[in-house]
Amino acid sequence: MRSRIGGAASGVALAAMLAMGCGTAVGAGVGAASGAAIGAGTGYGAGKGALIGTGVGAAAGAIYDIYQVNRKNQESE
């Protein structure tokens, strides 16, 4: 029962972040999907590829968000 509630809460939180356009969450999702595909295609393993892709995608999304915020701040000055 507890894992069901935790899973549902995680799903709702992820959906909310995606709806708001959070670059970190979007990057993590795209990274996980592409990492799984690349890992499966190369024989490395879809699970390991998804984990690595999630980390790389989340980092890229966070960097993109920071860049966008800084750019908007410079335009408003």
C-alpha positions in Angstrom: 0.0 0.0 0.0 2.8 2.4 0.9 4.6 1.9 -2.4 1.4 2.5 -4.3 1.0 5.9 -2.7 4.6 6.7 -3.2 4.5 5.7 -6.8 1.3 7.7 -7.4 2.8 10.8 -5.7 6.0 10.5 -7.8 3.9 10.3 -10.9 1.8 13.3 -10.0 4.9 15.3 -9.1 6.6 14.4 -12.4 3.5 15.3 -14.4 3.3 18.6 -12.6 6.9 19.4 -13.4 6.5 18.4 -17.0 3.4 20.6 -17.3 5.3 23.6 -15.9 8.1 23.1 -18.3 10.8 22.2 -15.8 13.9 21.6 -17.9 15.4 19.3 -15.4 12.5 16.9 -15.4 12.0 17.1 -19.1 15.7 16.5 -19.6 15.7 13.5 -17.3 12.8 12.0 -19.1 14.3 12.5 -22.6 17.7 11.3 -21.3 16.2 8.1 -19.7 14.3 7.2 -22.9 17.3 7.8 -25.2 19.7 6.2 -22.8 17.6 3.1 -22.6 17.4 2.9 -26.4 21.1 3.4 -26.8 21.9 0.9 -24.1 19.7 -1.7 -25.6 21.0 -1.1 -29.0 24.7 -1.4 -28.0 24.2 -4.4 -25.7 25.2 -2.4 -22.6 21.7 -2.8 -21.1 18.6 -0.7 -21.2 18.5 -0.3 -17.4 22.0 1.0 -17.1 21.6 3.2 -20.2 18.4 4.7 -18.7 20.1 5.5 -15.4 23.0 7.2 -17.1 20.7 9.0 -19.5 18.6 10.3 -16.7 21.5 11.8 -14.9 22.9 13.4 -18.1 19.5 14.6 -19.2 18.7 16.1 -15.8 22.0 18.0 -15.7 21.5 19.3 -19.3 18.0 20.4 -18.4 19.2 22.2 -15.3 21.9 24.0 -17.3 19.4 25.0 -19.9 17.0 26.4 -17.2 19.8 28.4 -15.6 20.8 29.8 -19.0 17.2 30.8 -19.8 16.8 32.5 -16.5 20.1 34.4 -16.9 19.2 35.4 -20.4 15.8 36.8 -19.3 17.4 38.7 -16.5 19.9 40.3 -18.8 17.1 41.3 -21.3 15.1 43.0 -18.5 17.9 45.1 -17.3 
